[in-house]
Amino acid sequence: MKLNYPIKFEPILKDKIWGGEKLVQILNKKSERNDIGESWEISDVEGDTSIVSNGELKGQNLKELIATFKGELVGNKIYNHFGDKFPLLIKFIDAKTALSIQLHPHDDLAKKRHNSFGKTEMWYVMQADEKANLIVGFKEDVTPEEYLKNLENKSLVDILNFDEVKKGDVYFIPTGRVHAIGAGVMLAEIQQTSDITYRIYDWDRVDNQGNERELHTEEAIDAIDYKAQEKYNTAYTKIQNESSTIVTCPYFTTNVLPILGEVNVNHNDKDSFVIYLCVEGEVELQYDVSETLNLKEGETVLIPATLKKFKISSQNQAELLEVYIK
């Protein structure tokens, strides 16, 4: 069996206390529920492994692909480093109401406490209602003592930074940075493969049984970055029909690729898989003389490390996020 085509996966849909209907209504995810908060597009999280939805590998899961194809799928350096674990988790998220205020531990702490990777991530806002916002970091530097005092007094939001957002806004969330997606925001999230989250405040809400969700007050204290930044959003440039870097870090690089017409893609400079997320419009990938694959807004595709050259075209304006590991 050859690894010579772009691979799509079945979305893994997650109902959430804060979820809504945009992933179904705007991104055409298939669900009867009205509280879908997340669509896990590519996942190797234990218990939530993505299953191939197209081509001759259809029905196999991501773990099986890596075990079979190793560096051919992910890149030799990446396979040597991560082994049979896929290093990234790709999601679309819809917050009908605000998510809990949370943070993620760094690699060393996550390894020590949870035998897991840490969770560095980034957000790309795909749609935002009027005045919708994100919580990212603190307004000013705080001490752990000041933080705990505000937490106990239920005045935590007074010391946090709120940014009103619009389509196209990007936020890089390193480990330790306090953050939350506000009501009315739909975004793409690219992150390390990890599901370790320290929830520090959940707006005092309860589930259908009247239970509050677990908080991780003690675990979070020595995982938080208490320093404030001048600004939290990421500035970047878009160039029509060219890949431009938005975010690059040891865990992933994300480029933006606006497309109108045809683009010849060449990944010979990379020893990595490449993921494309369609965040606007629709494109066609031509990867063989006569083989094509369509990618619509809200769809994601994994390009194996061995597939270096192909064409991407669009009749109307479209936009992709291009993700790989340097």
N, C-alpha and C positions, 0 to 999 in steps of 0.2 A: 504494500500500500504506500502510495507516494504522498508526500507532504508538499503539494504544489498548488495550493489554492487558498484564498482568504477564508477564514473560518468564522462562522457566526455561532452564537450560543443562545439557548433558550433563556429568556430573562427569568430571574428568581424574584418574585414579587413579595414584598413584606408589608403586611398591614401594621399600622402604628397608631398609637393613641393620638398623635398629631397629624396623621396622614390625610390626604385629600383625594381629589379626582383628576388632577392635571395630568398625571402620568398616563391615565386611561384616555382622557379627552383630548389632550394635546399631543402626547407621544404615542398614542395608539397601543398601549399595553393592554393585554386581554385580561379583564377581571370584571366581575359583577359588583365588587365591593366599592365603597365610597371612602375608604380610609387607607388607600395604598400610599405609604410614605416613601418606600424605596424600591427601585428596580436594580437588583444586582446583575450587572451585565456580564462581567467576567470575574469569577470568584473561585478561589481555592481554599476558602475558609472551611474548616472541618464541619461536615454536616450540610454544607451549602456549596457543593462543587458544581460548576457549570457543565451543561451537557450540550454537545455539538448539535446544531439544528440544520446543517446543510452539507451537501456533498457526500463522498463515500465514507467519511468518518462519522456521519450522522449517528447519534445515539451513544457515542463514546463520551466519557467525561474528561475534564481537563487533566486530572491526575493520570488517567490512562494514556493520554496524548504525551505528557511529559515523560512517563515511564518508557514509552515506546520510542519516541523521537529525540528525546534529550536535547542536546545543543542544536539540532536541526530546527526544533520548534522555537526555543527561547534564546538561542545564542550560546556559544561554547563557554565564554567567560561567566555568563549568568548561570548556566547549568553547574559549572564548577563551584560557584559560590553558594547557590541556593539549593542545589540538588533537585529533588522531585517536588519542591514547593514553588508554586507560581508566585512571584514577588509582589504583584500588584492586585488591588481590588478596585473595580470600576463600577460606579453607581450613578443612577439618576435619582434625585431626591425632590419630593414635593412636601413642603411644610404648609399645611392649612392653618395650623396654629404653631406657636413657637416650639422648637425643640428644647430639651433641657439644656442648661448651661453646663458645659463639660470641658474636659481636656484629655489628652492621651499621654501616657508615660513614654520616655525615651527608650531606646533599644536596651540599654544596660539594665534599667529598672524593670522593664517588661520581661526581660530574660530571667532576671533574678526572681521576680514575684510570680510570673505567669507562664514561664517557658515559652514566650511568644516574642515576635518582633514588636517594636514600638509602632507608632502610627503617625507619621508625617503625612500631611494631605494638602490638597488644594481644591478650591471651589471655582467653578466658572458659572456665572449666573446666566441662565437661559431665558428666564422670564421673571418679572417681579411686578406685583401689584403696586399701585400708587402708595408711596410712603413706606413700602416694605423695607425692613432693615436686617442687618446681621449684627451680632455681637462678636467683636474680635478684640481681645486683649483688654488692658486697663487704660483708663484716661491718663493716669499719672502713676509713677512708681508707688507700690504699696509694700508694706512689710507683711510677713505671715500673720502677725498679731492683728494688724489693721484689717486684713482680709477676713480672719476668723470673727472679729468683732462685727463686721458688716454682715457676715453670713448669719451669725446668731441673731442679729437685730432685724433680719429679713430686709436689709438695705443693700444687698450685694450689687443690685443694678445701678446704684448711685456711683459706684467706683469703676463701672465697666464702660467700654467704648462702644457706642452704637454708630453704625454707618448706614445711611440710606443708600439703597443700591438700585441699579438698573441693568438691563440686558448687556452682557459683555464684560461686566465687572469681574475681576479676578482677585482672589485672596489666597495667599500661601499660609498654611497653618502648621508651623513647626510643632514638634512635641512640646508640651508644657504650656502652650498658649491657650488661655481660656476662650471658649467660643460657643456660639449657638446660632442656628439658622432661624430667622424670624418668620412670623406668619406672612404668607403670600409670596414666598420665594421658591422658585423651582431652579435647581442647579445640577450640574455635573460635578461629581466628586472623584478625584483620582487620589489613591492612597496606598500606603504599604499594606500588604496582606496581614491584617490584624483586626480583631474585633474587641480589643481591650479599650474600654472607655471608663473614665472616672466621672461620674455624674455628681455635680456639686449643688445644683439647685434645679427643681422641676416645677416651679411656679405653684407649689402646694396643690397640684391637681391629683385626682384619684381615678382609678380604673372603675369598671362596671361593678366590681365587688366592694368598692369603697377603700381600696388599698392604695397607698402612695408607693411610687417606685423607689427602689433602693437607692440611697445616696452613698457616696464614697468619700466622706469628709476626711477621715484619717489618712486613707491612701493618697489623697490628692495633695496634702500639705507639702510634702517634699518633692512633688512632681510638677508643681506650678512654676511658671516663669512670671515673677512679680514685677518685671521691668516693663515700662510702657514704651511704645514706639511713636515716632512723630506722625507716621501714617501707616496704615495697615494694608491698603489695597495695592495691587501690583500694576505699575504702568507698563504698557507694551504697545508695539506698533503693528498694524496690519498692512501687508503688501499683497495686492491682488495676485493670485496664482503663485504665491511663494510661501514657503514655511518660515514663520518668524517665531523665535523662542519667546515664550511667556514666562515660564518657570523652569529653572534647572537646579537640581540638587543631587546628592549622591543616590537618592532612591528612585528618581524618575526625572525625565525632561518632558515638558509639554510645549508643543508648538501650536500656533494657530495657522490654518491654511484656508483663506477665502478663495473660492473657486468660481470662475465663470468662463466657460469654454473648456479647453483641454490642458492638462498638466502631465508631463512625463516625469515619473517618480523614479529615483535611483537611490537605493539604500545600501550600496556597496561599501559606504564608509561606516556602517554600523555592524556590530556583532550582537544584535539584539532583535527580538520580536518587535513589531510596531503595532500599536493599537490605534484605530481611527474611531472617534466618536463623532457622529453627525449631529451638530447642534443647530443647524439651520438648513432648510431646503432639502435637496436630494442629489446624490451623485451616482455615477456609474464607474465601477472599477473594471478595466479590461486587463486581465492578467495572463491571457494566452491569445493566440491569433484570433480565436473566435469565442473565448470564454469571458463572460461578464458577470458582475454581481452588482445589484442595486443596494444603495445605503441611503435610508431616509432619516429625517430628523428623529432623534430618539433611538437610533439603532447604532450598534457597535460591531466592529469586526477586528479579528486578530490576524495580522499578517505574519506567517512563520518567518523565522530568521533566514531561511534559505530562499525566500521569494523576494528578490532584490529589485526587480524592474517591472513596472506596470504603468498604466495610464489611468488618470482620474479625470472625469469630465462631468460638466453640468450645463444644462441648457439655460437655467436661471441661477441667480446668485445663491450660492450655498457656502456653508462653512464647516470645516472639520477641525477637531482637536487631534493632534498627532502625538502619541505618547510612546516613549521607549526608555531604555536605560543606557546611559553612556558608559 
